[in-house]
Amino acid sequence: MKPKVTVLTCVYNGLPFLKEAIDSTLNQTYKDFDYLIIDDASSDENVSKLIESYDDPRINFIKNEKNLGVSNTINKALSIIKTEYIVRIDQDDINLPNRIEEQISYLEDNPNIDIVCSWEHGIDSSGKRIKSWKRNLKNYGEFIGYILIGICPIWHPSITFKTKVMLDIGGFDASYIRAEDFEVTTRLSLKRYGAAIVPNFHLLQRQHESSQSAEFSGKQASVARQIHFEAISSFSSHPDIELLADFLNFNLALKNVKISKESLIRVYAAWTDLIYNLSLKQKLSEEELSSMKKIIYKRVGLGIKFTPILIKLPSLLFFLAFYVLSPLHLQNLRLWLSKIYHRLLKIPYLLKLK
């Protein structure tokens, strides 16, 4: 019987961590899978030598004649793979032994779910654990809720997905270079596919200075902002939709959104338009809508929810109430208080002038 799972590793000069990635895949508790390794024209000849040194019939090794980049290499793999599921493992990460078994079981037990990831431990170059990531996705509302605040809901180093679903949405888009994972996840959410996070640790994700996420963090942030804005704009054409996008994207809000009654009124108008149109277009249930809002309010605070009340308050109370309701915006509050403090310092000087 043909395997129903393909493990995919895209490689580009993956030494010295590649061996650990391959070994951790071949030593899974789940044994019946194909293992496609594509070398994206590495300049290091030792990469091919290492892969070819393995004598395991599950390995299918392909070497690109020229460098295609990560997205195009994954799309090439999608054109080759014939199995129902694809498990992705990066060249510098380590699978924990039960990963494939538990992720495939989860997908088969939950037919409404199309893509999963798992909890992850972060490790440094020497393999020492330095942090951990845990998150849950209760339903579709939470899935798209994270998209609306500019956060990728799932972690791609530990993803497993249905091959057909990824083909149906057109695979990865190389034009969103450095943020392709966020873009393809956003597309999945907009087309209302289901995602989940298996509540077990399945991966050791390598954090090191030479990783692409570290090397191209500035470019990645810029492209991610574009993806975020495009996603929100797909549901609303309100004239203040860009202001709302920056408000919801918390990292940008601290830099780009100056809180005032006027700006909050504009944000609230765009927000109500977005929620109405999104709920209608995505056919959100009451539970999904509630879950989505909880994710958003947890990040950006309740200030936006209570805007109609806040804007009726005197200025001082308005600011204090907004920041009490939206504590993550305290950085802006500190800036505002600093301005007030410096103005107060000028009062004695101004009185002397009189």
N, C-alpha and C positions, 0 to 999 in steps of 0.2 A: 504494500500500500504506500502511495506517495505521501511524504510528510505534508502537514498542513501549515507548517511554520518555517519561515526563513529568517535567520539572523543576518543583519546587514551591518558591516563595518566599512566606512569610507576612510581611506588612509592617505595621508600626505606627510611624508617624513615623520612617521609616528614613533620613532625610537626616542628614548629608551623604554617607553611605557607600553608599547604595542603587545609585547609578549604576555604581559599580565592580562590585558584585555582579551586576547585570544584564548589563553589558558582558562580564564574564568568562564568563557562561553562553552568551551568544549567539555568542561567538568560540571555542567549543570545536572540537576536531578532529572530534568526532562531531556531525553536523549534523541528523540526522533525529529530532527530538524535539518534543513540545509543551511549551510553557512557561507554566505556570499561576501567575499572581501574584495573591494575594488581599490586598487592603488591609483590615485589620481596623479600619475606621472611624477612620482617622487624623484627628487634629485639624488637622494641617498640610495645607492644600490643595495645597501644592507637590508633595506625594508623588504625587497623582493626575496632576498636570500632567506630572511627569517620566515616569511610566510610559506615559501616553498619547502622549508625544512620539515614542515608538519606532514605526517603521513596519516591523514584522517579523511576518509571518503566523503565526509559531510562538507568539506571545504571546496568551494568553487572560487578560484582566484582569477581575477581579471585585472589587467593593467591598462589604464587609459594611455593612448598614444600621445595625447597632449593634455595639459591641465584644464579641466572643465569647471572646477570650483565645486563646493559642497552641494549646492542645490541641483546643478545639472548632473552631478554624479548620482545623487539619490534618484533623480528622474530617469536616468539610464537604468538604474537598478529596478525601478518600477516597471520598465518595459521588458525586463528579463524575468522577474520573479513571477511564478505561477501559483504560489501557495496562498492560502486564505489569509494568513496573518504575517506581519513583518515585525520583528523585534529589532530595535536599533541600539547599537552599542558603539560609542565613540572610541577612538584609538587609544585614548589615555585614561579611560575609566575601567572599573572592575565590577563585573556582575557578581552579586551574591548568589549562592548555589540554587536557591528556590525561585529565582526571578522568573524564568520562562514558564515553569510549571504553574506558578500562582497567577501570573498575569493572563495566561491563556485560559486558565480555569475561570477567572473573573469575567473575561469577555464571553465565554461560552455560557456562563450562568446568568449573564445580563445582556440579552440580545439587543437591547435598546442603546447599549454603549458601543461606540465605534473606535474610541482611542482611550488608552489608559497610560498613566505613568505610576510611579510609586514614590514613597518617601525615600529620601537620599541622604547619605552621609557625605560631607565634604572632606577630602583628604588633601594633604600637601604633597610636594614632590617625593617625599620619602615614604608616603603612605600613612602618615599619622593623621588621625581624625581631628578635624579642626572646627567643624560645625555640623549641624543637621538641619534638614528641611522637612517639615511636616505640614500638610494641609489636607483638607477634605473638600470634596465637591458634592454637595447634597443633591443638587438637581441642575437642570439646564439654566435656571435663573442665576445660580451662583456662577456657572460657567461663563455666561455672557456678562455677569456683573463685574468680574475681574477684567474683562476686555474693556469695559466702559471706564475703568480707572487706570487704564494703560499698563496693566499687569498681565503677563502670560499665565493663564490659569494652571497650565500643566508644565512639568519640567521635561524637556525633550531628551536629555541624556538617558532617561529611563522609560521612553515611550514604547508601546506596542500598539499597533493599529491594524484595522482591516484593510487589506490591500485594495479592494474594490472601492472603498470610500475615498482613499487618497487618489486613486485614478479618476474617480468621478469628479473631484473638485479641481483636477488639472495638475496635481502634484505640487512641487515647490516652485516658487517664483523667484528666479535669480535676480530680478531687478530690485528686490528689496534686500540687497546685499548686507550682511552682518546681522540682519533681524529677520531672516527667512522663517525661523521657527515660530516667532510671534505672528508673522503674517499668515502662515498656513493655518495656525491655530485660530486666528481671527476669522479666516474664511470658513473654517469648519463650524465655528459658533454662529456666524451669520447665516449659514445654510442649515442651521438647527440640527447638526449632528450631536450625538451624545458623548460626553467625556466624563471620566472618573479618575480618582486617585486611589490605587490599592493601598490600604492602610497597613503596609508593611515596608520595611527597609529592604530594597532590592538592588541598590547600587552604591558604589563608592565613587563619587564624582571628583575628579582631579582638579584642584585649583593651583595653577602655577603661572608664572609671569609670561611664559611663551604661549599660553593658550590664546585662541582667537578672541574670546570674550574679554580678556585682559588687554590684549594688544589693540583692539579696535573699539574700545568702550565708547569713545566720543561719537564715532560714526554710527554705532549701534543705537545710541540714544536718539540721534537725529532721525534715523529711519524709523525707529519705533514710534516717535512722535507723529510722523507722517501716517503710519498705519493706524494709530489710535484715532487721529482726526478723520481719516477716511471711513473708519468703522462707524463713528458717531454720525458723520455726515450722511451715511447711507440710510439713516432713519429720520433725519430732520434737515430742512433747509432754512431753519430759522436764522435771521440775520446775525444773531449773537452766538451761533453754534461754535465758532472758534473760541470765543471767550469761555463758553461752557466746557469745551474740551480741555482747555488749559486748567480750569478750575477742578475738573474731575481727575485730571492727571496730576496727582499730588506733588510730584517732584517739580512740575512746571508751575503749579499754582504759587509756590513760594517765590518764584522769580517773576512771573508774568501777570499775576492777578492781584491788584491792589484792592483790598476790601474796603468798600464804602457802601452807603445805602444805594447809590445809583448803580454801582457795578453788581451788587447782589440782586437788585430788581431785574437787571438784564439777564443775569445767570439763571434766576428762578424762572423767568419767562421761557428761556431756551430749554430749561430742564423739564418743565411741564409738557412742552411740545415734544421733546424727545421721548419721554416716558409714554405719552399717549400713543405716538406713532409706532414705537418699538413694541409695545404690548399688543397692538393691533396686528402689526405685520408678522410678529413671531408667534402670535396666538398664545401668549403667556397665560398659564393658569394663575389663580389667586396665590397659590403657594409659591409658584415660580417668581411671580412679581414681588412678593414679600421677601423671598430669599435674595433676589437681585438687589433690592433696596437696602437690605441689611448689610450686604457686602460693601455697597457704596457708602452708606452712612458710617460704617465702621472706619472707613478710610478718610473720608472728607468731612465727617462730622454731621451733626444734625442742624447746623446753621442754615443750610439750604432748605431743609424741610420746613423750618419755622420762619422763613423769610417774611410772609405776610404779617406776622406779629412783630418781628424784630424791627422792621422798617418804620413802625409807628412809635418806637421808643426814642427818647432824646439821644443825641449823638453819643454821649459818654456811656449810657446804659446799652445802647445798640452795640458798640464795640465790645464791651465787657460780656454781654449776653452771647454775642456771636462766638467769641473765643472760648467761653465756658462750654458752649454746645459743640464747638469744633476744636478740641484741644490740640490736635496735630498741627493746627495753624498757629501755634504759639510763637513760632519764629517771626511771623508777621506782627503778632501782638507785641513782641519785644521791640521791634522796630518802631511801632506806633508809640509805645510808652517812652522810648528813647527820645522821640521827637517832642512829646509833651514835656518831658523832663528838661530838655534843652530850651524849650520855650519859657518854661517857668524860671529857669536860670536868668533869662534876659529881663524879667519883670523889674527887679531892682534897678537895673541899668536904665530901663526906659522911664521909670519913675523919677530918677535923677535928672534926666533930660527935661522932664516937665518942670 
